[in-house]
């Protein structure tokens, strides 16, 4: 009988929802408002990073604002884009969440976005998709530090080794691996080759809870870990 994970922990931006273009647009407009230039390659540096870390990079690009003000400004801009342009779920993500719920597997959302941003996305899902939400302002150390995932496991009352993490960025995937979870990479804007994911899937489309159970079972059997 397959060993089942006690929880599946999801990244948000780029994994659950395709908000990265919204963030990139907001960053570009902010840098340009201070007379600077912001390229696609510049924006790729921020994918998966903590918002205060990203704010420091934007300051280096010429944005003359306090880091907290930069974070608030970008969050407002992305939330407005979500309100006016909609929430673009990544292929298969919403369906997989529903299947996990139907299978009785608990879920957590672990994002470096602010809590108000995370909850605005969660509120637009038409079922209770997540048992816990950990956001960037809930932790001291941002991804790639494992604290966000360890905190989510603690809130769920589980050992992180009994969880699967789903991530789309090298930064987030590094956090998942360092936490001790089974780490699944689903690349989106940036490559995850060589980061160390336990497995890479090109998409979540047509994936089910049983696929995640199989992944967890394979990886824990390979390591010989008893759970």
Biotite code that builds the C-alpha atoms (Angstrom):
import biotite.structure as struc

atoms = struc.array([
    struc.Atom([0.000, 0.000, 0.000], chain_id="A", res_id=1, res_name="UNK", atom_name="CA", element="C"),
    struc.Atom([1.336, 3.437, -0.938], chain_id="A", res_id=2, res_name="UNK", atom_name="CA", element="C"),
    struc.Atom([2.443, 5.716, 1.855], chain_id="A", res_id=3, res_name="UNK", atom_name="CA", element="C"),
    struc.Atom([0.497, 8.958, 1.702], chain_id="A", res_id=4, res_name="UNK", atom_name="CA", element="C"),
    struc.Atom([1.843, 12.419, 2.523], chain_id="A", res_id=5, res_name="UNK", atom_name="CA", element="C"),
    struc.Atom([0.212, 14.090, 5.475], chain_id="A", res_id=6, res_name="UNK", atom_name="CA", element="C"),
    struc.Atom([0.127, 17.422, 3.623], chain_id="A", res_id=7, res_name="UNK", atom_name="CA", element="C"),
    struc.Atom([0.919, 19.100, 0.325], chain_id="A", res_id=8, res_name="UNK", atom_name="CA", element="C"),
    struc.Atom([2.409, 22.595, 0.614], chain_id="A", res_id=9, res_name="UNK", atom_name="CA", element="C"),
    struc.Atom([1.990, 24.948, -2.328], chain_id="A", res_id=10, res_name="UNK", atom_name="CA", element="C"),
    struc.Atom([3.893, 27.997, -3.453], chain_id="A", res_id=11, res_name="UNK", atom_name="CA", element="C"),
    struc.Atom([1.553, 30.680, -4.818], chain_id="A", res_id=12, res_name="UNK", atom_name="CA", element="C"),
    struc.Atom([3.010, 33.004, -7.474], chain_id="A", res_id=13, res_name="UNK", atom_name="CA", element="C"),
    struc.Atom([3.902, 30.979, -10.554], chain_id="A", res_id=14, res_name="UNK", atom_name="CA", element="C"),
    struc.Atom([2.804, 27.655, -9.032], chain_id="A", res_id=15, res_name="UNK", atom_name="CA", element="C"),
    struc.Atom([-0.838, 28.131, -8.030], chain_id="A", res_id=16, res_name="UNK", atom_name="CA", element="C"),
    struc.Atom([-1.511, 31.300, -10.004], chain_id="A", res_id=17, res_name="UNK", atom_name="CA", element="C"),
    struc.Atom([0.299, 32.950, -12.913], chain_id="A", res_id=18, res_name="UNK", atom_name="CA", element="C"),
    struc.Atom([0.770, 36.338, -11.242], chain_id="A", res_id=19, res_name="UNK", atom_name="CA", element="C"),
    struc.Atom([4.423, 36.764, -12.234], chain_id="A", res_id=20, res_name="UNK", atom_name="CA", element="C"),
    struc.Atom([3.491, 38.957, -15.243], chain_id="A", res_id=21, res_name="UNK", atom_name="CA", element="C"),
    struc.Atom([1.522, 41.222, -12.873], chain_id="A", res_id=22, res_name="UNK", atom_name="CA", element="C"),
    struc.Atom([4.540, 41.552, -10.575], chain_id="A", res_id=23, res_name="UNK", atom_name="CA", element="C"),
    struc.Atom([6.869, 42.219, -13.507], chain_id="A", res_id=24, res_name="UNK", atom_name="CA", element="C"),
    struc.Atom([4.601, 44.954, -14.876], chain_id="A", res_id=25, res_name="UNK", atom_name="CA", element="C"),
    struc.Atom([4.359, 46.594, -11.453], chain_id="A", res_id=26, res_name="UNK", atom_name="CA", element="C"),
    struc.Atom([8.138, 46.476, -11.010], chain_id="A", res_id=27, res_name="UNK", atom_name="CA", element="C"),
    struc.Atom([8.767, 47.943, -14.466], chain_id="A", res_id=28, res_name="UNK", atom_name="CA", element="C"),
    struc.Atom([6.358, 50.845, -13.917], chain_id="A", res_id=29, res_name="UNK", atom_name="CA", element="C"),
    struc.Atom([7.848, 51.607, -10.514], chain_id="A", res_id=30, res_name="UNK", atom_name="CA", element="C"),
    struc.Atom([11.464, 51.627, -11.723], chain_id="A", res_id=31, res_name="UNK", atom_name="CA", element="C"),
    struc.Atom([10.564, 53.693, -14.788], chain_id="A", res_id=32, res_name="UNK", atom_name="CA", element="C"),
    struc.Atom([8.727, 56.212, -12.596], chain_id="A", res_id=33, res_name="UNK", atom_name="CA", element="C"),
    struc.Atom([12.127, 56.970, -11.057], chain_id="A", res_id=34, res_name="UNK", atom_name="CA", element="C"),
    struc.Atom([13.799, 57.264, -14.447], chain_id="A", res_id=35, res_name="UNK", atom_name="CA", element="C"),
    struc.Atom([15.356, 53.830, -14.450], chain_id="A", res_id=36, res_name="UNK", atom_name="CA", element="C"),
    struc.Atom([15.159, 50.854, -16.781], chain_id="A", res_id=37, res_name="UNK", atom_name="CA", element="C"),
    struc.Atom([13.889, 47.385, -15.842], chain_id="A", res_id=38, res_name="UNK", atom_name="CA", element="C"),
    struc.Atom([14.379, 44.499, -18.239], chain_id="A", res_id=39, res_name="UNK", atom_name="CA", element="C"),
    struc.Atom([12.831, 41.046, -18.332], chain_id="A", res_id=40, res_name="UNK", atom_name="CA", element="C"),
    struc.Atom([16.180, 39.664, -17.181], chain_id="A", res_id=41, res_name="UNK", atom_name="CA", element="C"),
    struc.Atom([16.121, 42.069, -14.207], chain_id="A", res_id=42, res_name="UNK", atom_name="CA", element="C"),
    struc.Atom([12.633, 40.872, -13.320], chain_id="A", res_id=43, res_name="UNK", atom_name="CA", element="C"),
    struc.Atom([13.717, 37.228, -13.430], chain_id="A", res_id=44, res_name="UNK", atom_name="CA", element="C"),
    struc.Atom([16.102, 37.943, -10.527], chain_id="A", res_id=45, res_name="UNK", atom_name="CA", element="C"),
    struc.Atom([13.102, 38.496, -8.259], chain_id="A", res_id=46, res_name="UNK", atom_name="CA", element="C"),
    struc.Atom([11.142, 35.342, -9.085], chain_id="A", res_id=47, res_name="UNK", atom_name="CA", element="C"),
    struc.Atom([10.623, 33.445, -5.833], chain_id="A", res_id=48, res_name="UNK", atom_name="CA", element="C"),
    struc.Atom([12.528, 35.954, -3.678], chain_id="A", res_id=49, res_name="UNK", atom_name="CA", element="C"),
    struc.Atom([11.264, 37.470, -0.438], chain_id="A", res_id=50, res_name="UNK", atom_name="CA", element="C"),
    struc.Atom([9.676, 40.853, -1.012], chain_id="A", res_id=51, res_name="UNK", atom_name="CA", element="C"),
    struc.Atom([12.119, 42.791, 1.173], chain_id="A", res_id=52, res_name="UNK", atom_name="CA", element="C"),
    struc.Atom([15.026, 41.203, -0.679], chain_id="A", res_id=53, res_name="UNK", atom_name="CA", element="C"),
    struc.Atom([13.347, 42.208, -3.935], chain_id="A", res_id=54, res_name="UNK", atom_name="CA", element="C"),
    struc.Atom([12.834, 45.734, -2.619], chain_id="A", res_id=55, res_name="UNK", atom_name="CA", element="C"),
    struc.Atom([16.580, 46.054, -2.064], chain_id="A", res_id=56, res_name="UNK", atom_name="CA", element="C"),
    struc.Atom([17.245, 45.123, -5.691], chain_id="A", res_id=57, res_name="UNK", atom_name="CA", element="C"),
    struc.Atom([14.658, 47.686, -6.823], chain_id="A", res_id=58, res_name="UNK", atom_name="CA", element="C"),
    struc.Atom([16.361, 50.334, -4.675], chain_id="A", res_id=59, res_name="UNK", atom_name="CA", element="C"),
    struc.Atom([19.618, 49.497, -6.457], chain_id="A", res_id=60, res_name="UNK", atom_name="CA", element="C"),
    struc.Atom([17.746, 50.086, -9.731], chain_id="A", res_id=61, res_name="UNK", atom_name="CA", element="C"),
    struc.Atom([16.923, 53.628, -8.604], chain_id="A", res_id=62, res_name="UNK", atom_name="CA", element="C"),
    struc.Atom([13.651, 53.368, -6.682], chain_id="A", res_id=63, res_name="UNK", atom_name="CA", element="C"),
    struc.Atom([13.928, 55.963, -3.903], chain_id="A", res_id=64, res_name="UNK", atom_name="CA", element="C"),
    struc.Atom([11.480, 54.437, -1.417], chain_id="A", res_id=65, res_name="UNK", atom_name="CA", element="C"),
    struc.Atom([11.799, 52.560, 1.849], chain_id="A", res_id=66, res_name="UNK", atom_name="CA", element="C"),
    struc.Atom([11.724, 48.765, 1.392], chain_id="A", res_id=67, res_name="UNK", atom_name="CA", element="C"),
    struc.Atom([8.389, 48.442, 3.222], chain_id="A", res_id=68, res_name="UNK", atom_name="CA", element="C"),
    struc.Atom([6.872, 51.139, 0.998], chain_id="A", res_id=69, res_name="UNK", atom_name="CA", element="C"),
    struc.Atom([8.094, 49.331, -2.125], chain_id="A", res_id=70, res_name="UNK", atom_name="CA", element="C"),
    struc.Atom([6.536, 46.074, -0.924], chain_id="A", res_id=71, res_name="UNK", atom_name="CA", element="C"),
    struc.Atom([3.225, 47.791, -0.153], chain_id="A", res_id=72, res_name="UNK", atom_name="CA", element="C"),
    struc.Atom([3.204, 49.606, -3.500], chain_id="A", res_id=73, res_name="UNK", atom_name="CA", element="C"),
    struc.Atom([3.865, 46.442, -5.522], chain_id="A", res_id=74, res_name="UNK", atom_name="CA", element="C"),
    struc.Atom([1.317, 44.446, -3.534], chain_id="A", res_id=75, res_name="UNK", atom_name="CA", element="C"),
    struc.Atom([-1.346, 47.107, -4.151], chain_id="A", res_id=76, res_name="UNK", atom_name="CA", element="C"),
    struc.Atom([-0.552, 47.101, -7.867], chain_id="A", res_id=77, res_name="UNK", atom_name="CA", element="C"),
    struc.Atom([-0.765, 43.313, -8.172], chain_id="A", res_id=78, res_name="UNK", atom_name="CA", element="C"),
    struc.Atom([-3.962, 43.141, -6.130], chain_id="A", res_id=79, res_name="UNK", atom_name="CA", element="C"),
    struc.Atom([-5.506, 45.749, -8.441], chain_id="A", res_id=80, res_name="UNK", atom_name="CA", element="C"),
    struc.Atom([-4.453, 43.677, -11.466], chain_id="A", res_id=81, res_name="UNK", atom_name="CA", element="C"),
    struc.Atom([-6.080, 40.618, -9.907], chain_id="A", res_id=82, res_name="UNK", atom_name="CA", element="C"),
    struc.Atom([-9.297, 42.586, -9.321], chain_id="A", res_id=83, res_name="UNK", atom_name="CA", element="C"),
    struc.Atom([-9.433, 44.013, -12.825], chain_id="A", res_id=84, res_name="UNK", atom_name="CA", element="C"),
    struc.Atom([-7.861, 41.266, -14.932], chain_id="A", res_id=85, res_name="UNK", atom_name="CA", element="C"),
    struc.Atom([-8.750, 38.168, -12.933], chain_id="A", res_id=86, res_name="UNK", atom_name="CA", element="C"),
    struc.Atom([-6.837, 35.364, -11.223], chain_id="A", res_id=87, res_name="UNK", atom_name="CA", element="C"),
    struc.Atom([-5.034, 33.235, -13.813], chain_id="A", res_id=88, res_name="UNK", atom_name="CA", element="C"),
    struc.Atom([-4.699, 29.809, -12.212], chain_id="A", res_id=89, res_name="UNK", atom_name="CA", element="C"),
    struc.Atom([-1.841, 27.681, -13.486], chain_id="A", res_id=90, res_name="UNK", atom_name="CA", element="C"),
    struc.Atom([-2.973, 24.704, -15.602], chain_id="A", res_id=91, res_name="UNK", atom_name="CA", element="C"),
    struc.Atom([-4.307, 21.911, -13.409], chain_id="A", res_id=92, res_name="UNK", atom_name="CA", element="C"),
    struc.Atom([-3.627, 23.687, -10.108], chain_id="A", res_id=93, res_name="UNK", atom_name="CA", element="C"),
    struc.Atom([-7.198, 24.322, -9.005], chain_id="A", res_id=94, res_name="UNK", atom_name="CA", element="C"),
    struc.Atom([-8.273, 20.842, -10.082], chain_id="A", res_id=95, res_name="UNK", atom_name="CA", element="C"),
    struc.Atom([-5.409, 19.221, -8.179], chain_id="A", res_id=96, res_name="UNK", atom_name="CA", element="C"),
    struc.Atom([-6.275, 21.206, -5.062], chain_id="A", res_id=97, res_name="UNK", atom_name="CA", element="C"),
    struc.Atom([-9.857, 19.974, -5.269], chain_id="A", res_id=98, res_name="UNK", atom_name="CA", element="C"),
    struc.Atom([-8.691, 16.392, -5.739], chain_id="A", res_id=99, res_name="UNK", atom_name="CA", element="C"),
    struc.Atom([-6.415, 16.654, -2.685], chain_id="A", res_id=100, res_name="UNK", atom_name="CA", element="C"),
    struc.Atom([-9.345, 17.926, -0.641], chain_id="A", res_id=101, res_name="UNK", atom_name="CA", element="C"),
    struc.Atom([-11.533, 15.059, -1.892], chain_id="A", res_id=102, res_name="UNK", atom_name="CA", element="C"),
    struc.Atom([-8.752, 12.619, -0.953], chain_id="A", res_id=103, res_name="UNK", atom_name="CA", element="C"),
    struc.Atom([-8.534, 14.024, 2.573], chain_id="A", res_id=104, res_name="UNK", atom_name="CA", element="C"),
    struc.Atom([-4.946, 15.258, 2.184], chain_id="A", res_id=105, res_name="UNK", atom_name="CA", element="C"),
    struc.Atom([-4.314, 18.539, 4.003], chain_id="A", res_id=106, res_name="UNK", atom_name="CA", element="C"),
    struc.Atom([-2.875, 21.519, 2.181], chain_id="A", res_id=107, res_name="UNK", atom_name="CA", element="C"),
    struc.Atom([-0.955, 24.683, 2.963], chain_id="A", res_id=108, res_name="UNK", atom_name="CA", element="C"),
    struc.Atom([-0.137, 27.800, 0.965], chain_id="A", res_id=109, res_name="UNK", atom_name="CA", element="C"),
    struc.Atom([3.435, 29.024, 1.531], chain_id="A", res_id=110, res_name="UNK", atom_name="CA", element="C"),
    struc.Atom([4.195, 32.284, -0.242], chain_id="A", res_id=111, res_name="UNK", atom_name="CA", element="C"),
    struc.Atom([6.571, 35.196, 0.140], chain_id="A", res_id=112, res_name="UNK", atom_name="CA", element="C"),
    struc.Atom([3.791, 37.599, -0.846], chain_id="A", res_id=113, res_name="UNK", atom_name="CA", element="C"),
    struc.Atom([2.149, 39.570, 1.956], chain_id="A", res_id=114, res_name="UNK", atom_name="CA", element="C"),
    struc.Atom([-0.673, 37.825, 3.856], chain_id="A", res_id=115, res_name="UNK", atom_name="CA", element="C"),
    struc.Atom([-3.267, 40.278, 2.519], chain_id="A", res_id=116, res_name="UNK", atom_name="CA", element="C"),
    struc.Atom([-2.220, 39.371, -1.003], chain_id="A", res_id=117, res_name="UNK", atom_name="CA", element="C"),
    struc.Atom([-2.311, 35.641, -0.307], chain_id="A", res_id=118, res_name="UNK", atom_name="CA", element="C"),
    struc.Atom([-5.746, 35.814, 1.309], chain_id="A", res_id=119, res_name="UNK", atom_name="CA", element="C"),
    struc.Atom([-7.127, 37.823, -1.617], chain_id="A", res_id=120, res_name="UNK", atom_name="CA", element="C"),
    struc.Atom([-6.161, 34.945, -3.917], chain_id="A", res_id=121, res_name="UNK", atom_name="CA", element="C"),
    struc.Atom([-7.428, 32.250, -1.539], chain_id="A", res_id=122, res_name="UNK", atom_name="CA", element="C"),
    struc.Atom([-10.766, 34.066, -1.220], chain_id="A", res_id=123, res_name="UNK", atom_name="CA", element="C"),
    struc.Atom([-11.305, 33.724, -4.973], chain_id="A", res_id=124, res_name="UNK", atom_name="CA", element="C"),
    struc.Atom([-11.190, 29.913, -4.831], chain_id="A", res_id=125, res_name="UNK", atom_name="CA", element="C"),
    struc.Atom([-14.736, 28.598, -4.571], chain_id="A", res_id=126, res_name="UNK", atom_name="CA", element="C"),
    struc.Atom([-13.949, 25.936, -1.952], chain_id="A", res_id=127, res_name="UNK", atom_name="CA", element="C"),
    struc.Atom([-11.854, 25.772, 1.210], chain_id="A", res_id=128, res_name="UNK", atom_name="CA", element="C"),
    struc.Atom([-8.616, 25.006, -0.554], chain_id="A", res_id=129, res_name="UNK", atom_name="CA", element="C"),
    struc.Atom([-6.035, 25.485, 2.215], chain_id="A", res_id=130, res_name="UNK", atom_name="CA", element="C"),
    struc.Atom([-5.814, 24.416, 5.844], chain_id="A", res_id=131, res_name="UNK", atom_name="CA", element="C"),
    struc.Atom([-3.065, 26.948, 6.611], chain_id="A", res_id=132, res_name="UNK", atom_name="CA", element="C"),
    struc.Atom([-1.543, 29.991, 4.930], chain_id="A", res_id=133, res_name="UNK", atom_name="CA", element="C"),
    struc.Atom([2.023, 31.146, 5.591], chain_id="A", res_id=134, res_name="UNK", atom_name="CA", element="C"),
    struc.Atom([2.986, 34.460, 3.997], chain_id="A", res_id=135, res_name="UNK", atom_name="CA", element="C"),
    struc.Atom([6.118, 36.542, 3.784], chain_id="A", res_id=136, res_name="UNK", atom_name="CA", element="C"),
    struc.Atom([5.136, 38.708, 6.753], chain_id="A", res_id=137, res_name="UNK", atom_name="CA", element="C"),
    struc.Atom([4.593, 35.617, 8.922], chain_id="A", res_id=138, res_name="UNK", atom_name="CA", element="C"),
    struc.Atom([8.260, 34.559, 8.995], chain_id="A", res_id=139, res_name="UNK", atom_name="CA", element="C"),
    struc.Atom([11.642, 36.073, 9.799], chain_id="A", res_id=140, res_name="UNK", atom_name="CA", element="C"),
    struc.Atom([13.567, 34.301, 7.041], chain_id="A", res_id=141, res_name="UNK", atom_name="CA", element="C"),
    struc.Atom([12.319, 34.306, 3.457], chain_id="A", res_id=142, res_name="UNK", atom_name="CA", element="C"),
    struc.Atom([12.827, 31.531, 0.912], chain_id="A", res_id=143, res_name="UNK", atom_name="CA", element="C"),
    struc.Atom([15.392, 30.042, 0.115], chain_id="A", res_id=144, res_name="UNK", atom_name="CA", element="C"),
    struc.Atom([15.554, 29.585, 3.898], chain_id="A", res_id=145, res_name="UNK", atom_name="CA", element="C"),
    struc.Atom([13.435, 26.589, 4.962], chain_id="A", res_id=146, res_name="UNK", atom_name="CA", element="C"),
    struc.Atom([11.617, 28.528, 7.715], chain_id="A", res_id=147, res_name="UNK", atom_name="CA", element="C"),
    struc.Atom([8.419, 29.192, 5.696], chain_id="A", res_id=148, res_name="UNK", atom_name="CA", element="C"),
    struc.Atom([7.886, 25.479, 5.028], chain_id="A", res_id=149, res_name="UNK", atom_name="CA", element="C"),
    struc.Atom([8.912, 24.441, 8.530], chain_id="A", res_id=150, res_name="UNK", atom_name="CA", element="C"),
    struc.Atom([6.448, 26.989, 9.930], chain_id="A", res_id=151, res_name="UNK", atom_name="CA", element="C"),
    struc.Atom([3.633, 25.587, 7.776], chain_id="A", res_id=152, res_name="UNK", atom_name="CA", element="C"),
    struc.Atom([4.411, 22.057, 9.001], chain_id="A", res_id=153, res_name="UNK", atom_name="CA", element="C"),
    struc.Atom([4.366, 23.271, 12.598], chain_id="A", res_id=154, res_name="UNK", atom_name="CA", element="C"),
    struc.Atom([0.968, 24.917, 12.097], chain_id="A", res_id=155, res_name="UNK", atom_name="CA", element="C"),
    struc.Atom([-0.344, 21.645, 10.677], chain_id="A", res_id=156, res_name="UNK", atom_name="CA", element="C"),
    struc.Atom([1.231, 19.670, 13.515], chain_id="A", res_id=157, res_name="UNK", atom_name="CA", element="C"),
    struc.Atom([3.199, 17.399, 11.191], chain_id="A", res_id=158, res_name="UNK", atom_name="CA", element="C"),
    struc.Atom([6.804, 16.470, 10.502], chain_id="A", res_id=159, res_name="UNK", atom_name="CA", element="C"),
    struc.Atom([7.936, 18.317, 7.360], chain_id="A", res_id=160, res_name="UNK", atom_name="CA", element="C"),
    struc.Atom([9.346, 15.001, 6.099], chain_id="A", res_id=161, res_name="UNK", atom_name="CA", element="C"),
    struc.Atom([5.735, 13.878, 5.745], chain_id="A", res_id=162, res_name="UNK", atom_name="CA", element="C"),
    struc.Atom([4.932, 16.679, 3.281], chain_id="A", res_id=163, res_name="UNK", atom_name="CA", element="C"),
    struc.Atom([5.267, 17.316, -0.436], chain_id="A", res_id=164, res_name="UNK", atom_name="CA", element="C"),
    struc.Atom([6.253, 20.833, -1.509], chain_id="A", res_id=165, res_name="UNK", atom_name="CA", element="C"),
    struc.Atom([5.289, 22.156, -4.965], chain_id="A", res_id=166, res_name="UNK", atom_name="CA", element="C"),
    struc.Atom([7.413, 25.008, -6.333], chain_id="A", res_id=167, res_name="UNK", atom_name="CA", element="C"),
    struc.Atom([8.143, 26.785, -9.622], chain_id="A", res_id=168, res_name="UNK", atom_name="CA", element="C"),
    struc.Atom([11.293, 28.784, -8.759], chain_id="A", res_id=169, res_name="UNK", atom_name="CA", element="C"),
    struc.Atom([14.862, 27.829, -7.819], chain_id="A", res_id=170, res_name="UNK", atom_name="CA", element="C"),
    struc.Atom([14.568, 29.954, -4.677], chain_id="A", res_id=171, res_name="UNK", atom_name="CA", element="C"),
    struc.Atom([11.382, 28.262, -3.512], chain_id="A", res_id=172, res_name="UNK", atom_name="CA", element="C"),
    struc.Atom([12.521, 24.804, -4.520], chain_id="A", res_id=173, res_name="UNK", atom_name="CA", element="C"),
    struc.Atom([15.743, 25.289, -2.541], chain_id="A", res_id=174, res_name="UNK", atom_name="CA", element="C"),
    struc.Atom([13.623, 26.170, 0.501], chain_id="A", res_id=175, res_name="UNK", atom_name="CA", element="C"),
    struc.Atom([11.518, 23.053, 0.068], chain_id="A", res_id=176, res_name="UNK", atom_name="CA", element="C"),
    struc.Atom([14.525, 20.776, -0.302], chain_id="A", res_id=177, res_name="UNK", atom_name="CA", element="C"),
    struc.Atom([16.286, 22.354, 2.701], chain_id="A", res_id=178, res_name="UNK", atom_name="CA", element="C"),
    struc.Atom([13.182, 21.878, 4.834], chain_id="A", res_id=179, res_name="UNK", atom_name="CA", element="C"),
    struc.Atom([13.316, 18.100, 4.406], chain_id="A", res_id=180, res_name="UNK", atom_name="CA", element="C"),
    struc.Atom([10.092, 17.753, 2.438], chain_id="A", res_id=181, res_name="UNK", atom_name="CA", element="C"),
    struc.Atom([9.685, 15.796, -0.790], chain_id="A", res_id=182, res_name="UNK", atom_name="CA", element="C"),
    struc.Atom([10.196, 18.622, -3.285], chain_id="A", res_id=183, res_name="UNK", atom_name="CA", element="C"),
    struc.Atom([8.334, 18.703, -6.611], chain_id="A", res_id=184, res_name="UNK", atom_name="CA", element="C"),
    struc.Atom([9.376, 21.269, -9.199], chain_id="A", res_id=185, res_name="UNK", atom_name="CA", element="C"),
    struc.Atom([6.956, 22.525, -11.842], chain_id="A", res_id=186, res_name="UNK", atom_name="CA", element="C"),
    struc.Atom([8.983, 25.049, -13.872], chain_id="A", res_id=187, res_name="UNK", atom_name="CA", element="C"),
    struc.Atom([7.233, 28.088, -15.289], chain_id="A", res_id=188, res_name="UNK", atom_name="CA", element="C"),
    struc.Atom([9.280, 31.182, -16.136], chain_id="A", res_id=189, res_name="UNK", atom_name="CA", element="C"),
    struc.Atom([12.716, 29.961, -15.040], chain_id="A", res_id=190, res_name="UNK", atom_name="CA", element="C"),
    struc.Atom([14.431, 26.588, -15.376], chain_id="A", res_id=191, res_name="UNK", atom_name="CA", element="C"),
    struc.Atom([14.662, 24.235, -12.391], chain_id="A", res_id=192, res_name="UNK", atom_name="CA", element="C"),
    struc.Atom([17.316, 22.003, -13.935], chain_id="A", res_id=193, res_name="UNK", atom_name="CA", element="C"),
    struc.Atom([20.092, 21.207, -11.500], chain_id="A", res_id=194, res_name="UNK", atom_name="CA", element="C"),
    struc.Atom([18.350, 22.678, -8.450], chain_id="A", res_id=195, res_name="UNK", atom_name="CA", element="C"),
    struc.Atom([17.835, 19.262, -6.885], chain_id="A", res_id=196, res_name="UNK", atom_name="CA", element="C"),
    struc.Atom([14.088, 18.621, -7.050], chain_id="A", res_id=197, res_name="UNK", atom_name="CA", element="C"),
    struc.Atom([13.091, 15.082, -6.176], chain_id="A", res_id=198, res_name="UNK", atom_name="CA", element="C"),
    struc.Atom([11.042, 15.177, -9.372], chain_id="A", res_id=199, res_name="UNK", atom_name="CA", element="C"),
    struc.Atom([10.175, 17.681, -12.121], chain_id="A", res_id=200, res_name="UNK", atom_name="CA", element="C"),
    struc.Atom([6.788, 17.761, -13.814], chain_id="A", res_id=201, res_name="UNK", atom_name="CA", element="C"),
    struc.Atom([6.271, 19.984, -16.869], chain_id="A", res_id=202, res_name="UNK", atom_name="CA", element="C"),
    struc.Atom([2.738, 20.849, -15.721], chain_id="A", res_id=203, res_name="UNK", atom_name="CA", element="C"),
    struc.Atom([0.098, 20.054, -13.110], chain_id="A", res_id=204, res_name="UNK", atom_name="CA", element="C"),
    struc.Atom([-2.511, 19.578, -15.826], chain_id="A", res_id=205, res_name="UNK", atom_name="CA", element="C"),
    struc.Atom([-4.142, 16.139, -15.680], chain_id="A", res_id=206, res_name="UNK", atom_name="CA", element="C"),
    struc.Atom([-2.354, 15.344, -12.406], chain_id="A", res_id=207, res_name="UNK", atom_name="CA", element="C"),
    struc.Atom([-4.228, 13.935, -9.425], chain_id="A", res_id=208, res_name="UNK", atom_name="CA", element="C"),
    struc.Atom([-3.820, 13.343, -5.713], chain_id="A", res_id=209, res_name="UNK", atom_name="CA", element="C"),
    struc.Atom([-2.828, 9.771, -6.514], chain_id="A", res_id=210, res_name="UNK", atom_name="CA", element="C"),
    struc.Atom([0.099, 11.066, -8.605], chain_id="A", res_id=211, res_name="UNK", atom_name="CA", element="C"),
    struc.Atom([1.373, 12.983, -5.573], chain_id="A", res_id=212, res_name="UNK", atom_name="CA", element="C"),
    struc.Atom([0.879, 9.933, -3.351], chain_id="A", res_id=213, res_name="UNK", atom_name="CA", element="C"),
    struc.Atom([2.908, 7.867, -5.837], chain_id="A", res_id=214, res_name="UNK", atom_name="CA", element="C"),
    struc.Atom([5.659, 10.514, -5.886], chain_id="A", res_id=215, res_name="UNK", atom_name="CA", element="C"),
    struc.Atom([5.801, 10.593, -2.092], chain_id="A", res_id=216, res_name="UNK", atom_name="CA", element="C"),
    struc.Atom([5.803, 6.819, -1.848], chain_id="A", res_id=217, res_name="UNK", atom_name="CA", element="C"),
    struc.Atom([8.605, 6.463, -4.423], chain_id="A", res_id=218, res_name="UNK", atom_name="CA", element="C"),
    struc.Atom([10.816, 9.041, -2.773], chain_id="A", res_id=219, res_name="UNK", atom_name="CA", element="C"),
    struc.Atom([10.342, 7.806, 0.779], chain_id="A", res_id=220, res_name="UNK", atom_name="CA", element="C"),
    struc.Atom([10.877, 4.211, -0.334], chain_id="A", res_id=221, res_name="UNK", atom_name="CA", element="C"),
    struc.Atom([14.116, 5.203, -2.071], chain_id="A", res_id=222, res_name="UNK", atom_name="CA", element="C"),
    struc.Atom([15.466, 6.832, 1.078], chain_id="A", res_id=223, res_name="UNK", atom_name="CA", element="C"),
    struc.Atom([14.299, 3.936, 3.238], chain_id="A", res_id=224, res_name="UNK", atom_name="CA", element="C"),
    struc.Atom([12.609, 6.340, 5.625], chain_id="A", res_id=225, res_name="UNK", atom_name="CA", element="C"),
    struc.Atom([9.935, 4.899, 7.878], chain_id="A", res_id=226, res_name="UNK", atom_name="CA", element="C"),
    struc.Atom([7.068, 7.261, 8.610], chain_id="A", res_id=227, res_name="UNK", atom_name="CA", element="C"),
])
